[in-house]
């Protein structure tokens, strides 16, 4: 019985150290979960446009009209109600 009483009286080693480490372990775990969630959300294609981000099709510009005049600089109906004048310098 003498050996049993010695075991019971012996203080635990590292008990305080382990108790002091738990907040850090929990903080690291929470940070890891947040990082994983952010990575998953980013990989889903969150472009900020609203939708589900699943549409990955390429949008091509509409083809140019074939009836463009080879001479001159006018395109469209000359009698249109709106006239658009564009000045450009291609230097």
N, C-alpha and C positions, 0 to 999 in steps of 0.2 A: 503493500500500500504506500510505501514511502515514495516509490518511483512515480506513482500516479499523482500524488500531491505536487511533486516537482513539475510535472507536465502542466498541470493546471495553473500553477503560479508563474510559469515562464511567460513573459510578455511576448506578444506577437511581433515579429520583425516586419518592418515595412508597412504596417497597418495605416499609419498616418500618411506615408508617402503614396500609397495606392489611393487613399481617399482624396488626396490633394490632386491626383492626376485625372480623376474622373471628369471634372469640368472641361479639361483640355481635350480629352478623348471624345466627349460629346460634341464639343465645338468643331473638331476636325471632321467628325462624322456628318454633322449638319452641313458643313461647308462642302464636303464631297457630294452629298445628295443635291445641293443647289447647283453645283457645277455640272453634274450629270443631267439634271433637268434642263439647264440652259443649253447644253450641247444637243440634247434631243430636240428641243424646240427650234434651235438654229438649223439643224439638219433637215427638219421638215420643210424648210423653204419659206420661213416667215419673211415675206418681202414687205410687210406693212400694207399690202394692198387690200386687205380684207379677206378674201376667199380662203379656200382650204389650201392653197399653195400647190395643188396637185397638177395643175395644167402647166406642162413644160413644153408646149408647142412653140415653134418658131414663127414669128409673125413676119411675113414677107411684104414688101411694099407692093402696091397695086402696079400692074404693068403700065407703061407709058402708052398713050393712045397712038395708034398707027397713022392717024391722019394729021400728024404734025407737018406743017408746011416746011419744006426744005429751004425756002428762001423767006426772008423777012423775020420778024420777031413777034408775030401775033399768034395766039392760040385761043381757040374758042369762037363764040359767036360775036362778030363785030357789033351787033345791035343789042348787046346785053345791057341790062340796067346798071350793072356795077362794072367799073373798070379798075383793074389792079395794075399799077405801074411799079415795077421793081427795078431798082438801080443796084448793080453789083459790080464789084471790082475783084477780079480773079487773080490778083497778084499775090 
